[in-house]
Amino acid sequence: MKGILIILGFLVLGELISWLTGGFVPGNIFGMVIMFLALQTKLVKEDSVASVSNFLTKNMALMFLPAGVGLMAAYELIAENWISIVLNITVTTLIVMAVVGLIVERKKKEDKQ
Protein backbone atom coordinates (compact mmCIF):
# COMPACT_ATOMS: atom_id res chain seq x y z
CA MET A 1 0.00 0.00 0.00
CA LYS A 2 2.84 2.36 0.86
CA GLY A 3 4.51 1.79 -2.53
CA ILE A 4 1.47 2.74 -4.60
CA LEU A 5 1.01 5.89 -2.52
CA ILE A 6 4.64 6.87 -3.16
CA ILE A 7 4.28 6.30 -6.91
CA LEU A 8 0.98 8.17 -7.06
CA GLY A 9 2.50 10.98 -4.99
CA PHE A 10 5.25 11.46 -7.56
CA LEU A 11 2.65 11.36 -10.34
CA VAL A 12 0.60 14.07 -8.63
CA LEU A 13 3.73 16.15 -8.01
CA GLY A 14 4.69 15.79 -11.67
CA GLU A 15 1.20 16.80 -12.80
CA LEU A 16 1.35 19.85 -10.53
CA ILE A 17 4.71 20.90 -11.96
CA SER A 18 3.41 20.34 -15.49
CA TRP A 19 0.36 22.48 -14.77
CA LEU A 20 2.50 25.24 -13.22
CA THR A 21 4.84 25.29 -16.22
CA GLY A 22 2.05 25.45 -18.78
CA GLY A 23 1.83 21.76 -19.61
CA PHE A 24 4.65 21.74 -22.18
CA VAL A 25 6.06 18.54 -20.65
CA PRO A 26 3.55 15.90 -19.49
CA GLY A 27 3.20 15.46 -15.75
CA ASN A 28 4.03 11.77 -15.81
CA ILE A 29 7.44 12.61 -17.31
CA PHE A 30 8.15 15.12 -14.53
CA GLY A 31 6.97 12.55 -12.00
CA MET A 32 9.23 9.82 -13.35
CA VAL A 33 12.26 12.12 -13.39
CA ILE A 34 11.63 13.25 -9.81
CA MET A 35 11.09 9.67 -8.67
CA PHE A 36 14.30 8.59 -10.42
CA LEU A 37 16.20 11.35 -8.64
CA ALA A 38 14.61 10.39 -5.31
CA LEU A 39 15.64 6.77 -5.82
CA GLN A 40 19.18 7.74 -6.86
CA THR A 41 19.63 10.03 -3.85
CA LYS A 42 18.11 7.38 -1.55
CA LEU A 43 15.27 9.69 -0.46
CA VAL A 44 13.01 6.81 -1.46
CA LYS A 45 14.16 3.28 -0.72
CA GLU A 46 13.94 0.87 -3.62
CA ASP A 47 12.31 -1.77 -1.40
CA SER A 48 9.36 0.50 -0.65
CA VAL A 49 8.24 0.61 -4.31
CA ALA A 50 9.66 -2.69 -5.62
CA SER A 51 6.52 -4.83 -5.30
CA VAL A 52 4.24 -2.24 -6.91
CA SER A 53 6.71 -1.49 -9.70
CA ASN A 54 7.13 -5.22 -10.40
CA PHE A 55 3.35 -5.64 -10.59
CA LEU A 56 2.99 -2.66 -12.94
CA THR A 57 5.84 -3.88 -15.12
CA LYS A 58 4.38 -7.38 -15.40
CA ASN A 59 1.01 -5.91 -16.44
CA MET A 60 2.39 -3.22 -18.72
CA ALA A 61 0.37 -4.45 -21.69
CA LEU A 62 -2.74 -3.05 -20.03
CA MET A 63 -1.16 0.41 -20.12
CA PHE A 64 -1.05 0.31 -23.93
CA LEU A 65 -4.75 -0.42 -24.43
CA PRO A 66 -5.89 3.24 -24.31
CA ALA A 67 -3.18 4.21 -26.80
CA GLY A 68 -4.22 1.38 -29.11
CA VAL A 69 -7.86 2.43 -28.95
CA GLY A 70 -6.79 6.01 -29.69
CA LEU A 71 -4.90 4.82 -32.76
CA MET A 72 -7.96 2.96 -34.01
CA ALA A 73 -10.10 6.06 -33.48
CA ALA A 74 -7.65 8.03 -35.65
CA TYR A 75 -7.50 5.37 -38.38
CA GLU A 76 -8.56 7.70 -41.21
CA LEU A 77 -5.95 10.28 -40.28
CA ILE A 78 -3.26 7.62 -40.07
CA ALA A 79 -4.34 6.13 -43.42
CA GLU A 80 -4.02 9.54 -45.08
CA ASN A 81 -0.52 10.15 -43.68
CA TRP A 82 0.99 6.68 -43.46
CA ILE A 83 3.93 7.46 -45.77
CA SER A 84 4.98 10.42 -43.65
CA ILE A 85 4.55 8.41 -40.44
CA VAL A 86 6.61 5.46 -41.69
CA LEU A 87 9.32 7.80 -43.03
CA ASN A 88 9.52 9.65 -39.71
CA ILE A 89 9.68 6.43 -37.72
CA THR A 90 12.42 5.05 -39.99
CA VAL A 91 14.56 8.20 -39.97
CA THR A 92 14.31 8.78 -36.23
CA THR A 93 15.06 5.12 -35.50
CA LEU A 94 18.18 5.27 -37.67
CA ILE A 95 19.30 8.48 -35.98
CA VAL A 96 18.84 6.96 -32.52
CA MET A 97 20.72 3.81 -33.54
CA ALA A 98 23.59 5.86 -34.96
CA VAL A 99 23.86 8.10 -31.89
CA VAL A 100 23.77 5.13 -29.51
CA GLY A 101 26.39 3.34 -31.60
CA LEU A 102 28.68 6.39 -31.55
CA ILE A 103 28.27 6.77 -27.80
CA VAL A 104 29.04 3.09 -27.18
CA GLU A 105 32.11 3.25 -29.41
CA ARG A 106 33.36 6.39 -27.64
CA LYS A 107 32.77 4.73 -24.27
CA LYS A 108 34.73 1.64 -25.37
CA LYS A 109 37.65 3.83 -26.49
CA GLU A 110 37.61 5.69 -23.16
CA ASP A 111 37.55 2.42 -21.22
CA LYS A 112 40.59 1.10 -23.12
CA GLN A 113 42.64 4.17 -22.23
MARKOLDO-741548 format. One record per residue: x, y, z of N, C-alpha, C in turn; residue in one letter; residue number from 0. Coordinates in steps of 0.05 Angstrom, whole numbers. Example, Ala and Ser with C-alpha at 12.3 -4.5 7.8 and 13.67 -1.06 7.14 Angstrom:
# residues 2
<atom n_east="264" n_north="-114" n_up="156" ca_east="246" ca_north="-90" ca_up="156" c_east="264" c_north="-66" c_up="156" code="A" pos="0"/>
<atom n_east="257" n_north="-45" n_up="142" ca_east="273" ca_north="-21" ca_up="143" c_east="258" c_north="1" c_up="157" code="S" pos="1"/>
# end
This chain:
# residues 113
<atom n_east="17" n_north="-24" n_up="0" ca_east="0" ca_north="0" ca_up="0" c_east="17" c_north="25" c_up="0" code="M" pos="0"/>
<atom n_east="39" n_north="24" n_up="15" ca_east="57" ca_north="47" ca_up="17" c_east="70" c_north="53" c_up="-10" code="K" pos="1"/>
<atom n_east="77" n_north="32" n_up="-25" ca_east="90" ca_north="36" ca_up="-51" c_east="73" c_north="50" c_up="-71" code="G" pos="2"/>
<atom n_east="47" n_north="42" n_up="-73" ca_east="29" ca_north="55" ca_up="-92" c_east="25" c_north="84" c_up="-85" code="I" pos="3"/>
<atom n_east="24" n_north="90" n_up="-59" ca_east="20" ca_north="118" ca_up="-50" c_east="45" c_north="135" c_up="-58" code="L" pos="4"/>
<atom n_east="68" n_north="123" n_up="-56" ca_east="93" ca_north="137" ca_up="-63" c_east="92" c_north="143" c_up="-93" code="I" pos="5"/>
<atom n_east="86" n_north="123" n_up="-109" ca_east="86" ca_north="126" ca_up="-138" c_east="64" c_north="146" c_up="-146" code="I" pos="6"/>
<atom n_east="41" n_north="144" n_up="-135" ca_east="20" ca_north="163" ca_up="-141" c_east="27" c_north="192" c_up="-132" code="L" pos="7"/>
<atom n_east="41" n_north="194" n_up="-109" ca_east="50" ca_north="220" ca_up="-100" c_east="69" c_north="233" c_up="-120" code="G" pos="8"/>
<atom n_east="87" n_north="218" n_up="-131" ca_east="105" ca_north="229" ca_up="-151" c_east="90" c_north="236" c_up="-177" code="F" pos="9"/>
<atom n_east="70" n_north="221" n_up="-184" ca_east="53" ca_north="227" ca_up="-207" c_east="38" c_north="253" c_up="-202" code="L" pos="10"/>
<atom n_east="26" n_north="257" n_up="-179" ca_east="12" ca_north="281" ca_up="-173" c_east="31" c_north="305" c_up="-172" code="V" pos="11"/>
<atom n_east="55" n_north="302" n_up="-161" ca_east="75" ca_north="323" ca_up="-160" c_east="83" c_north="330" c_up="-189" code="L" pos="12"/>
<atom n_east="87" n_north="311" n_up="-206" ca_east="94" ca_north="316" ca_up="-233" c_east="72" c_north="330" c_up="-248" code="G" pos="13"/>
<atom n_east="47" n_north="322" n_up="-243" ca_east="24" ca_north="336" ca_up="-256" c_east="22" c_north="365" c_up="-247" code="E" pos="14"/>
<atom n_east="27" n_north="370" n_up="-221" ca_east="27" ca_north="397" ca_up="-211" c_east="48" c_north="414" c_up="-224" code="L" pos="15"/>
<atom n_east="73" n_north="403" n_up="-226" ca_east="94" ca_north="418" ca_up="-239" c_east="87" c_north="423" c_up="-269" code="I" pos="16"/>
<atom n_east="76" n_north="403" n_up="-282" ca_east="68" ca_north="407" ca_up="-310" c_east="47" c_north="429" c_up="-312" code="S" pos="17"/>
<atom n_east="28" n_north="429" n_up="-295" ca_east="7" ca_north="450" ca_up="-295" c_east="19" c_north="477" c_up="-290" code="W" pos="18"/>
<atom n_east="38" n_north="479" n_up="-271" ca_east="50" ca_north="505" ca_up="-264" c_east="68" c_north="515" c_up="-287" code="L" pos="19"/>
<atom n_east="79" n_north="497" n_up="-303" ca_east="97" ca_north="506" ca_up="-324" c_east="82" c_north="508" c_up="-351" code="T" pos="20"/>
<atom n_east="56" n_north="505" n_up="-351" ca_east="41" ca_north="509" ca_up="-376" c_east="36" c_north="483" c_up="-391" code="G" pos="21"/>
<atom n_east="43" n_north="461" n_up="-380" ca_east="37" ca_north="435" ca_up="-392" c_east="53" c_north="428" c_up="-416" code="G" pos="22"/>
<atom n_east="76" n_north="441" n_up="-420" ca_east="93" ca_north="435" ca_up="-444" c_east="104" c_north="406" c_up="-442" code="F" pos="23"/>
<atom n_east="112" n_north="398" n_up="-418" ca_east="121" ca_north="371" ca_up="-413" c_east="100" c_north="357" c_up="-397" code="V" pos="24"/>
<atom n_east="92" n_north="332" n_up="-405" ca_east="71" ca_north="318" ca_up="-390" c_east="79" c_north="313" c_up="-361" code="P" pos="25"/>
<atom n_east="59" n_north="313" n_up="-344" ca_east="64" ca_north="309" ca_up="-315" c_east="77" c_north="283" c_up="-308" code="G" pos="26"/>
<atom n_east="69" n_north="262" n_up="-323" ca_east="81" ca_north="235" ca_up="-316" c_east="111" c_north="235" c_up="-322" code="N" pos="27"/>
<atom n_east="120" n_north="251" n_up="-341" ca_east="149" ca_north="252" ca_up="-346" c_east="163" c_north="266" c_up="-323" code="I" pos="28"/>
<atom n_east="152" n_north="289" n_up="-314" ca_east="163" ca_north="302" ca_up="-291" c_east="163" c_north="283" c_up="-267" code="F" pos="29"/>
<atom n_east="141" n_north="269" n_up="-262" ca_east="139" ca_north="251" ca_up="-240" c_east="160" c_north="229" c_up="-241" code="G" pos="30"/>
<atom n_east="165" n_north="218" n_up="-265" ca_east="185" ca_north="196" ca_up="-267" c_east="213" c_north="207" c_up="-262" code="M" pos="31"/>
<atom n_east="219" n_north="231" n_up="-272" ca_east="245" ca_north="242" ca_up="-268" c_east="250" c_north="248" c_up="-238" code="V" pos="32"/>
<atom n_east="230" n_north="259" n_up="-225" ca_east="233" ca_north="265" ca_up="-196" c_east="235" c_north="239" c_up="-180" code="I" pos="33"/>
<atom n_east="220" n_north="219" n_up="-188" ca_east="222" ca_north="193" ca_up="-173" c_east="249" c_north="181" c_up="-178" code="M" pos="34"/>
<atom n_east="259" n_north="182" n_up="-203" ca_east="286" ca_north="172" ca_up="-208" c_east="307" c_north="186" c_up="-191" code="F" pos="35"/>
<atom n_east="305" n_north="212" n_up="-189" ca_east="324" ca_north="227" ca_up="-173" c_east="321" c_north="219" c_up="-143" code="L" pos="36"/>
<atom n_east="297" n_north="216" n_up="-134" ca_east="292" ca_north="208" ca_up="-106" c_east="304" c_north="180" c_up="-101" code="A" pos="37"/>
<atom n_east="301" n_north="162" n_up="-120" ca_east="313" ca_north="135" ca_up="-116" c_east="343" c_north="136" c_up="-117" code="L" pos="38"/>
<atom n_east="354" n_north="152" n_up="-135" ca_east="384" ca_north="155" ca_up="-137" c_east="396" c_north="167" c_up="-112" code="Q" pos="39"/>
<atom n_east="382" n_north="187" n_up="-101" ca_east="393" ca_north="201" ca_up="-77" c_east="385" c_north="186" c_up="-51" code="T" pos="40"/>
<atom n_east="371" n_north="164" n_up="-54" ca_east="362" ca_north="148" ca_up="-31" c_east="341" c_north="161" c_up="-13" code="K" pos="41"/>
<atom n_east="328" n_north="182" n_up="-24" ca_east="305" ca_north="194" ca_up="-9" c_east="282" c_north="174" c_up="-8" code="L" pos="42"/>
<atom n_east="280" n_north="158" n_up="-29" ca_east="260" ca_north="136" ca_up="-29" c_east="276" c_north="110" c_up="-31" code="V" pos="43"/>
<atom n_east="270" n_north="92" n_up="-14" ca_east="283" ca_north="66" ca_up="-14" c_east="271" c_north="48" c_up="-36" code="K" pos="44"/>
<atom n_east="288" n_north="35" n_up="-50" ca_east="279" ca_north="17" ca_up="-72" c_east="259" c_north="-4" c_up="-62" code="E" pos="45"/>
<atom n_east="264" n_north="-15" n_up="-39" ca_east="246" ca_north="-35" ca_up="-28" c_east="218" c_north="-26" c_up="-24" code="D" pos="46"/>
<atom n_east="214" n_north="0" n_up="-19" ca_east="187" ca_north="10" ca_up="-13" c_east="169" c_north="11" c_up="-38" code="S" pos="47"/>
<atom n_east="181" n_north="11" n_up="-62" ca_east="165" ca_north="12" ca_up="-86" c_east="169" c_north="-12" c_up="-104" code="V" pos="48"/>
<atom n_east="186" n_north="-31" n_up="-96" ca_east="193" ca_north="-54" ca_up="-112" c_east="169" c_north="-71" c_up="-120" code="A" pos="49"/>
<atom n_east="153" n_north="-78" n_up="-100" ca_east="130" ca_north="-97" ca_up="-106" c_east="110" c_north="-84" c_up="-125" code="S" pos="50"/>
<atom n_east="104" n_north="-58" n_up="-121" ca_east="85" ca_north="-45" ca_up="-138" c_east="97" c_north="-41" c_up="-166" code="V" pos="51"/>
<atom n_east="122" n_north="-34" n_up="-168" ca_east="134" ca_north="-30" ca_up="-194" c_east="136" c_north="-56" c_up="-209" code="S" pos="52"/>
<atom n_east="142" n_north="-78" n_up="-195" ca_east="143" ca_north="-104" ca_up="-208" c_east="115" c_north="-112" c_up="-219" code="N" pos="53"/>
<atom n_east="94" n_north="-107" n_up="-203" ca_east="67" ca_north="-113" ca_up="-212" c_east="60" c_north="-96" c_up="-237" code="F" pos="54"/>
<atom n_east="66" n_north="-70" n_up="-236" ca_east="60" ca_north="-53" ca_up="-259" c_east="76" c_north="-61" c_up="-284" code="L" pos="55"/>
<atom n_east="100" n_north="-69" n_up="-280" ca_east="117" ca_north="-78" ca_up="-302" c_east="106" c_north="-103" c_up="-315" code="T" pos="56"/>
<atom n_east="98" n_north="-122" n_up="-298" ca_east="88" ca_north="-148" ca_up="-308" c_east="61" c_north="-144" c_up="-323" code="K" pos="57"/>
<atom n_east="46" n_north="-123" n_up="-316" ca_east="20" ca_north="-118" ca_up="-329" c_east="21" c_north="-94" c_up="-347" code="N" pos="58"/>
<atom n_east="44" n_north="-88" n_up="-358" ca_east="48" ca_north="-64" ca_up="-374" c_east="30" c_north="-64" c_up="-400" code="M" pos="59"/>
<atom n_east="24" n_north="-88" n_up="-410" ca_east="7" ca_north="-89" ca_up="-434" c_east="-19" c_north="-74" c_up="-430" code="A" pos="60"/>
<atom n_east="-30" n_north="-75" n_up="-406" ca_east="-55" ca_north="-61" ca_up="-401" c_east="-52" c_north="-31" c_up="-404" code="L" pos="61"/>
<atom n_east="-28" n_north="-21" n_up="-400" ca_east="-23" ca_north="8" ca_up="-402" c_east="-25" c_north="18" c_up="-431" code="M" pos="62"/>
<atom n_east="-21" n_north="-1" n_up="-450" ca_east="-21" ca_north="6" ca_up="-479" c_east="-49" c_north="5" c_up="-491" code="F" pos="63"/>
<atom n_east="-68" n_north="-6" n_up="-477" ca_east="-95" ca_north="-8" ca_up="-489" c_east="-107" c_north="19" c_up="-496" code="L" pos="64"/>
<atom n_east="-106" n_north="39" n_up="-478" ca_east="-118" ca_north="65" ca_up="-486" c_east="-104" c_north="77" c_up="-511" code="P" pos="65"/>
<atom n_east="-78" n_north="74" n_up="-513" ca_east="-64" ca_north="84" ca_up="-536" c_east="-72" c_north="69" c_up="-561" code="A" pos="66"/>
<atom n_east="-76" n_north="43" n_up="-559" ca_east="-84" ca_north="28" ca_up="-582" c_east="-112" c_north="35" c_up="-591" code="G" pos="67"/>
<atom n_east="-130" n_north="40" n_up="-572" ca_east="-157" ca_north="49" ca_up="-579" c_east="-156" c_north="76" c_up="-592" code="V" pos="68"/>
<atom n_east="-139" n_north="94" n_up="-582" ca_east="-136" ca_north="120" ca_up="-594" c_east="-126" c_north="119" c_up="-623" code="G" pos="69"/>
<atom n_east="-108" n_north="100" n_up="-628" ca_east="-98" ca_north="96" ca_up="-655" c_east="-121" c_north="87" c_up="-674" code="L" pos="70"/>
<atom n_east="-137" n_north="69" n_up="-664" ca_east="-159" ca_north="59" ca_up="-680" c_east="-180" c_north="81" c_up="-685" code="M" pos="71"/>
<atom n_east="-183" n_north="99" n_up="-666" ca_east="-202" ca_north="121" ca_up="-670" c_east="-192" c_north="141" c_up="-690" code="A" pos="72"/>
<atom n_east="-165" n_north="142" n_up="-694" ca_east="-153" ca_north="161" ca_up="-713" c_east="-145" c_north="146" c_up="-738" code="A" pos="73"/>
<atom n_east="-158" n_north="124" n_up="-745" ca_east="-150" ca_north="107" ca_up="-768" c_east="-149" c_north="123" c_up="-794" code="Y" pos="74"/>
<atom n_east="-170" n_north="139" n_up="-799" ca_east="-171" ca_north="154" ca_up="-824" c_east="-148" c_north="173" c_up="-827" code="E" pos="75"/>
<atom n_east="-141" n_north="187" n_up="-805" ca_east="-119" ca_north="206" ca_up="-806" c_east="-93" c_north="191" c_up="-810" code="L" pos="76"/>
<atom n_east="-90" n_north="168" n_up="-798" ca_east="-65" ca_north="152" ca_up="-801" c_east="-64" c_north="142" c_up="-830" code="I" pos="77"/>
<atom n_east="-86" n_north="133" n_up="-841" ca_east="-87" ca_north="123" ca_up="-868" c_east="-79" c_north="144" c_up="-889" code="A" pos="78"/>
<atom n_east="-87" n_north="169" n_up="-884" ca_east="-80" ca_north="191" ca_up="-902" c_east="-51" c_north="198" c_up="-901" code="E" pos="79"/>
<atom n_east="-38" n_north="194" n_up="-878" ca_east="-10" ca_north="203" ca_up="-874" c_east="9" c_north="181" c_up="-868" code="N" pos="80"/>
<atom n_east="3" n_north="156" n_up="-877" ca_east="20" ca_north="134" ca_up="-869" c_east="48" c_north="136" c_up="-880" code="W" pos="81"/>
<atom n_east="51" n_north="147" n_up="-904" ca_east="79" ca_north="149" ca_up="-915" c_east="96" c_north="167" c_up="-898" code="I" pos="82"/>
<atom n_east="85" n_north="190" n_up="-890" ca_east="100" ca_north="208" ca_up="-873" c_east="106" c_north="196" c_up="-846" code="S" pos="83"/>
<atom n_east="87" n_north="181" n_up="-835" ca_east="91" ca_north="168" ca_up="-809" c_east="113" c_north="147" c_up="-811" code="I" pos="84"/>
<atom n_east="112" n_north="130" n_up="-831" ca_east="132" ca_north="109" ca_up="-834" c_east="160" c_north="122" c_up="-839" code="V" pos="85"/>
<atom n_east="161" n_north="143" n_up="-855" ca_east="186" ca_north="156" ca_up="-861" c_east="198" c_north="168" c_up="-835" code="L" pos="86"/>
<atom n_east="181" n_north="181" n_up="-819" ca_east="190" ca_north="193" ca_up="-794" c_east="200" c_north="172" c_up="-775" code="N" pos="87"/>
<atom n_east="186" n_north="150" n_up="-773" ca_east="194" ca_north="129" ca_up="-754" c_east="221" c_north="117" c_up="-763" code="I" pos="88"/>
<atom n_east="224" n_north="113" n_up="-789" ca_east="248" ca_north="101" ca_up="-800" c_east="272" c_north="120" c_up="-795" code="T" pos="89"/>
<atom n_east="269" n_north="145" n_up="-802" ca_east="291" ca_north="164" ca_up="-799" c_east="299" c_north="168" c_up="-770" code="V" pos="90"/>
<atom n_east="280" n_north="171" n_up="-753" ca_east="286" ca_north="176" ca_up="-725" c_east="298" c_north="151" c_up="-712" code="T" pos="91"/>
<atom n_east="289" n_north="127" n_up="-720" ca_east="301" ca_north="102" ca_up="-710" c_east="330" c_north="100" c_up="-719" code="T" pos="92"/>
<atom n_east="336" n_north="106" n_up="-744" ca_east="364" ca_north="105" ca_up="-753" c_east="381" c_north="126" c_up="-739" code="L" pos="93"/>
<atom n_east="371" n_north="149" n_up="-734" ca_east="386" ca_north="170" ca_up="-720" c_east="392" c_north="160" c_up="-691" code="I" pos="94"/>
<atom n_east="372" n_north="149" n_up="-678" ca_east="377" ca_north="139" ca_up="-650" c_east="397" c_north="117" c_up="-650" code="V" pos="95"/>
<atom n_east="395" n_north="98" n_up="-669" ca_east="414" ca_north="76" ca_up="-671" c_east="443" c_north="86" c_up="-676" code="M" pos="96"/>
<atom n_east="445" n_north="106" n_up="-693" ca_east="472" ca_north="117" ca_up="-699" c_east="484" c_north="131" c_up="-675" code="A" pos="97"/>
<atom n_east="467" n_north="147" n_up="-661" ca_east="477" ca_north="162" ca_up="-638" c_east="485" c_north="142" c_up="-616" code="V" pos="98"/>
<atom n_east="469" n_north="122" n_up="-611" ca_east="475" ca_north="103" ca_up="-590" c_east="501" c_north="88" c_up="-598" code="V" pos="99"/>
<atom n_east="504" n_north="80" n_up="-623" ca_east="528" ca_north="67" ca_up="-632" c_east="553" c_north="84" c_up="-628" code="G" pos="100"/>
<atom n_east="551" n_north="110" n_up="-635" ca_east="574" ca_north="128" ca_up="-631" c_east="580" c_north="131" c_up="-601" code="L" pos="101"/>
<atom n_east="560" n_north="133" n_up="-585" ca_east="565" ca_north="135" ca_up="-556" c_east="579" c_north="110" c_up="-545" code="I" pos="102"/>
<atom n_east="569" n_north="87" n_up="-553" ca_east="581" ca_north="62" ca_up="-544" c_east="610" c_north="59" c_up="-553" code="V" pos="103"/>
<atom n_east="615" n_north="66" n_up="-578" ca_east="642" ca_north="65" ca_up="-588" c_east="661" c_north="84" c_up="-573" code="E" pos="104"/>
<atom n_east="651" n_north="108" n_up="-568" ca_east="667" ca_north="128" ca_up="-553" c_east="673" c_north="118" c_up="-525" code="R" pos="105"/>
<atom n_east="652" n_north="106" n_up="-512" ca_east="655" ca_north="95" ca_up="-485" c_east="676" c_north="72" c_up="-485" code="K" pos="106"/>
<atom n_east="675" n_north="55" n_up="-506" ca_east="695" ca_north="33" ca_up="-507" c_east="723" c_north="44" c_up="-510" code="K" pos="107"/>
<atom n_east="726" n_north="65" n_up="-526" ca_east="753" ca_north="77" ca_up="-530" c_east="763" c_north="89" c_up="-504" code="K" pos="108"/>
<atom n_east="745" n_north="102" n_up="-489" ca_east="752" ca_north="114" ca_up="-463" c_east="760" c_north="92" c_up="-443" code="E" pos="109"/>
<atom n_east="745" n_north="70" n_up="-444" ca_east="751" ca_north="48" ca_up="-424" c_east="778" c_north="35" c_up="-430" code="D" pos="110"/>
<atom n_east="786" n_north="34" n_up="-455" ca_east="812" ca_north="22" ca_up="-462" c_east="835" c_north="39" c_up="-454" code="K" pos="111"/>
<atom n_east="831" n_north="65" n_up="-452" ca_east="853" ca_north="83" ca_up="-445" c_east="857" c_north="84" c_up="-415" code="Q" pos="112"/>
# end
